Amino acid sequence: MLFSQVELDGALEQRLPPLLRDDVGKKNVEEFLSGLANTAFETNRLAAALNLVTPVKDWQVGESLAEAYLVDHKDCEFPWPTGRDLRNPKASPAGADSALEGNDYVELKYQYPPYDVGKMQTFDWRDTNIRKEAQGVNKDADSVQAKLIREPSGRAYDMIIDDHSKGEAADVVTIRRLGTDQSNPSQIEIEFYHCKRSMGAQKGARLDDLYEVCGQAQKNICWMFSPEKSTDLFTHLLRREATRRDANAPSRYEVGDRDLLLTIREMSRTCPVSLKICIVQPGLSKAQASREQLELLSVTENHLKETYQIDFGVIAND
């Protein structure tokens, strides 16, 4: 790695500060959580948390400098800075697959195996425009999201909710109460489905089909930070429906209604809540999936499992 003096000065003055502050990550978190802040007090607390200044260590400056060089000179991307993992005591920093010790190349001892293709679920997408992600307020039947909503899953859901749009928890949220007594369930099971349009007209093995949707899945761990946070999810869904109705737009509830969601929210205060996260990508071919795609899916699966024991699923093309 070789910087000219001019490039080094420019990196120190312009490139490193936003990397060290993680400006992109803070912006994403602010957009995601802004819809949950109802009062000026909550908004101010959110702003204070995001603007908290922490001391920068020498090694962080070095890593940021290396990242800036690789992005600017080697056409590399860093979709998930390790600094974000360091803020979560339950997370394992991703690290590298190999390292240099002196002049010796050292392969790290452990890597997760690729995602098991056999666990992928497939749909028949022939009635779907795989390049159209969301059904929108017009309920476009040929969209990826609409296909997911009407596809039989073998499960009887209490609620199916279209949560797509800015500030979403997921594109589709399903809820069901487990146990023989629906008025006193043994568990409330939530499933998040993140739909993504295909980057190409045909199914294939494009890594770009998975980057964004896997990132969305990984960020969803925030809903399991605490029992109170899980209950906040139901408040989020109620608020989103109220906003949709205020705009005289169709309901977000595909199955179930407001009264049932209010009831389940109250149950969640004393009943265990579990979460499963699925990604839906019709551009991903189960038969043609590349090793790089399977490794990315494996990283996502293990991140969810190791942090909050969240199950992970993949819905793809054949």
C-alpha positions in Angstrom: 0.0 0.0 0.0 1.6 3.3 -1.1 0.1 6.7 -0.6 1.6 9.9 -2.0 2.0 12.7 0.5 -0.9 14.6 -1.1 -3.1 11.4 -1.0 -2.2 10.8 2.6 -3.0 14.3 3.6 -6.3 14.1 1.8 -7.2 10.8 3.4 -6.4 12.0 6.9 -8.4 15.2 6.4 -11.4 14.0 4.3 -11.6 10.2 4.0 -10.8 8.9 7.5 -13.2 11.1 9.7 -16.4 9.7 8.2 -15.0 6.1 8.3 -14.0 6.4 11.9 -17.4 8.0 12.8 -19.2 5.4 10.7 -21.3 8.1 9.2 -23.0 5.7 6.8 -23.9 3.3 9.6 -25.3 6.0 11.8 -27.4 7.4 9.0 -28.9 3.9 8.4 -29.6 3.5 12.1 -31.2 6.9 12.3 -33.5 6.2 9.3 -34.4 2.9 10.8 -35.2 4.1 14.3 -36.6 7.5 13.6 -40.0 6.0 13.0 -40.0 4.6 16.6 -39.3 7.9 18.3 -42.7 9.5 19.1 -41.8 12.4 21.3 -39.2 15.2 21.2 -37.6 13.6 24.3 -37.1 10.3 22.5 -35.9 12.1 19.3 -33.3 14.0 21.3 -32.1 10.8 23.1 -31.7 9.1 19.7 -29.7 12.0 18.4 -27.5 12.1 21.5 -26.8 8.4 21.2 -25.9 8.7 17.5 -23.6 11.7 18.2 -21.8 10.1 21.1 -18.1 10.6 20.6 -15.8 7.7 21.6 -12.0 7.8 21.8 -10.3 6.5 18.6 -7.5 4.0 19.0 -4.4 3.9 16.8 -5.3 0.6 15.2 -8.7 2.0 14.1 -7.0 4.8 12.3 -4.7 2.2 10.6 -7.7 0.0 9.5 -9.6 3.0 8.2 -6.6 4.2 6.3 -6.3 0.7 4.7 -10.0 0.7 3.9 -9.8 4.1 2.2 -6.9 3.0 0.1 -8.5 -0.3 -1.0 -11.8 1.5 -1.9 -10.0 4.3 -3.8 -7.3 2.3 -5.5 -8.4 -1.3 -5.7 -12.2 -1.1 -6.4 -13.0 -2.9 -3.1 -16.2 -2.6 -1.0 -16.6 -2.8 2.7 -20.4 -3.3 3.3 -20.1 -4.1 7.0 -17.4 -2.3 9.0 -16.0 -4.4 11.8 -16.4 -1.4 14.1 -20.2 -2.1 14.2 -19.6 -5.6 15.5 -17.3 -4.2 18.2 -20.2 -2.3 19.7 -22.2 -5.5 20.2 -20.6 -7.6 23.0 -22.4 -10.7 21.7 -21.0 -10.4 18.1 -17.8 -11.9 16.7 -15.8 -9.5 14.6 -15.8 -10.9 11.1 -12.0 -10.8 10.7 -10.2 -12.1 7.7 -9.9 -15.5 6.0 -6.2 -15.3 6.2 -3.3 -13.2 7.6 0.3 -12.4 7.0 2.9 -13.0 9.8 6.2 -11.6 8.6 6.6 -13.1 5.2 4.5 -16.1 5.9 0.9 -16.6 4.7 -1.2 -18.1 7.4 -4.6 -19.6 6.8 -6.9 -19.1 9.7 -8.0 -22.3 11.5 -11.7 -22.0 11.2 -14.2 -20.9 8.6 -17.9 -21.5 8.4 -18.9 -24.0 5.8 -21.0 -22.7 2.9 -24.8 -22.5 3.4 -26.5 -25.9 2.9 -28.2 -25.7 -0.5 -30.6 -28.4 0.7 -32.2 -26.0 3.2 -33.2 -23.6 0.4 -36.9 -23.4 -0.4 -38.0 -22.7 -4.0 -41.1 -21.3 -5.6 -42.5 -21.5 -9.1 -41.9 -18.0 -10.2 -43.3 -18.3 -13.7 -46.3 -16.0 -12.8 -44.0 -13.4 -11.4 -42.0 -10.5 -12.7 -38.8 -11.3 -10.8 -37.5 -7.8 -11.4 -40.5 -6.2 -9.6 -39.9 -6.3 -5.8 -42.9 -4.8 -4.1 -46.6 -5.0 -4.7 -47.2 -1.4 -3.6 -50.5 0.2 -2.7 -51.9 -1.2 -6.0 -51.3 -4.7 -4.8 -49.5 -5.7 -8.0 -50.0 -9.4 -8.3 -47.0 -10.1 -10.4 -44.5 -8.7 -7.8 -42.1 -10.8 -5.7 -43.8 -9.6 -2.5 -47.3 -10.5 -3.7 -46.1 -14.0 -4.8 -44.7 -14.5 -1.3 -48.0 -13.4 0.4 -50.2 -15.7 -1.5 -47.9 -18.7 -1.7 -49.1 -21.4 0.7 -46.6 -22.1 3.4 -48.3 -25.0 5.2 -48.7 -22.8 8.3 -51.8 -21.1 9.6 -50.8 -17.5 10.4 -52.8 -15.2 12.7 -51.5 -12.2 10.8 -49.7 -11.4 7.5 -48.6 -7.8 7.2 -47.2 -5.9 4.3 -44.6 -3.6 6.0 -42.7 -2.6 2.8 -41.5 1.0 2.5 -39.0 3.3 4.2 -38.6 2.4 7.8 -39.8 -1.1 7.4 -39.0 -4.0 9.8 -39.4 -6.3 6.8 -41.3 -6.5 3.5 -43.6 -9.1 4.9 -44.2 -9.9 8.6 -46.1 -13.0 9.7 -47.3 -13.7 13.3 -48.8 -16.7 14.8 -49.6 -17.9 18.4 -48.3 -21.3 19.4 -50.1 -23.6 21.8 -53.5 -25.1 22.3 -55.0 -22.0 24.0 -54.9 -19.0 21.7 -55.9 -16.7 24.5 -52.8 -17.9 26.5 -50.2 -18.9 23.9 -47.0 -20.7 24.9 -45.0 -18.6 22.4 -45.5 -15.9 19.8 -43.7 -16.7 16.6 -42.7 -13.9 14.2 -41.2 -14.3 10.7 -39.6 -11.5 8.7 -39.4 -11.9 5.0 -37.0 -9.6 3.1 -37.9 -9.6 -0.6 -35.5 -8.4 -3.3 -35.9 -8.1 -7.0 -33.6 -10.0 -9.3 -30.7 -8.1 -10.7 -31.1 -9.9 -14.0 -34.0 -11.1 -16.1 -33.1 -14.7 -15.5 -32.1 -16.7 -12.4 -28.4 -17.2 -11.9 -25.5 -17.0 -9.5 -25.0 -13.2 -9.1 -23.5 -12.2 -5.8 -25.1 -8.7 -6.1 -28.5 -10.4 -5.8 -27.7 -11.1 -2.1 -25.6 -8.3 -0.7 -28.3 -5.9 0.2 -30.9 -8.5 1.4 -28.4 -10.3 3.6 -27.5 -6.9 5.1 -31.1 -6.3 5.9 -31.4 -9.7 7.5 -28.4 -9.1 9.7 -29.6 -5.7 10.9 -32.9 -7.3 12.2 -31.2 -8.5 15.3 -32.1 -5.2 16.9 -35.7 -6.4 17.4 -34.4 -9.1 19.8 -32.2 -6.9 22.0 -34.8 -7.2 24.8 -38.4 -8.4 25.5 -39.4 -4.7 25.5 -37.9 -4.2 22.1 -39.8 -7.2 20.7 -43.0 -5.7 22.0 -42.0 -2.4 20.3 -42.3 -4.3 17.0 -46.0 -4.6 17.4 -46.3 -0.9 18.1 -44.2 -0.2 15.0 -46.7 -2.3 12.9 -49.7 -0.6 14.4 -48.2 2.9 13.7 -47.4 1.9 10.1 -51.0 0.8 9.5 -52.4 4.1 11.0 -50.2 6.1 8.7 -51.3 4.1 5.7 -55.0 4.6 6.7 -54.4 8.4 7.2 -53.3 8.5 3.6 -56.5 6.7 2.5 -54.4 3.8 1.1 -55.2 0.1 1.3 -54.6 -1.7 4.6 -51.2 -3.3 5.3 -53.0 -6.2 6.9 -53.2 -9.1 4.5 -54.5 -11.5 7.2 -55.8 -10.3 10.6 -56.7 -6.8 11.8 -55.8 -4.1 14.2 -57.7 -5.5 17.2 -55.9 -8.8 16.9 -52.5 -7.1 16.6 -53.4 -5.0 19.7 -54.2 -8.3 21.6 -51.0 -10.0 20.5 -49.0 -6.9 21.5 -50.4 -7.2 25.1 -49.7 -10.9 25.1 -46.0 -10.3 24.1 -45.4 -8.5 27.4 -45.6 -11.8 29.2 -45.3 -14.4 26.5 -41.9 -15.4 24.9 -41.4 -14.1 21.4 -39.3 -15.8 18.8 -38.0 -14.5 15.4 -37.1 -16.2 12.2 -35.7 -14.2 9.2 -36.0 -15.3 5.6 -34.6 -13.7 2.5 -36.6 -14.0 -0.8 -34.6 -13.7 -4.0 -36.0 -15.2 -7.2 -32.8 -14.3 -9.0 -30.9 -16.9 -6.9 -30.8 -20.3 -8.5 -30.7 -23.2 -6.1 -29.1 -25.4 -8.8 -26.5 -22.8 -9.9 -25.6 -21.1 -6.6 -21.9 -20.2 -6.4 -19.6 -20.8 -3.5 -19.4 -17.1 -2.9 -23.2 -16.8 -2.6 -23.3 -19.8 -0.2 -20.5 -18.3 1.9 -22.4 -15.0 2.2 -25.6 -16.8 3.2 -23.6 -18.8 5.7 -22.1 -15.7 7.3 -25.6 -14.2 7.6 -27.0 -17.4 9.1 -24.3 -17.7 11.7 -24.5 -14.0 12.6 -28.2 -14.4 13.4 -27.7 -17.6 15.3 -24.7 -16.6 17.3 -26.1 -13.2 18.4 -29.8 -14.0 19.4 -30.5 -17.6 18.3 -32.5 -16.4 15.3 -33.4 -19.0 12.7 -32.6 -18.1 9.0 -34.3 -19.2 5.8 -33.8 -18.7 2.1 -36.5 -18.7 -0.6 -35.0 -18.9 -4.1 -35.5 -20.1 -7.7 -35.0 -23.7 -8.8 
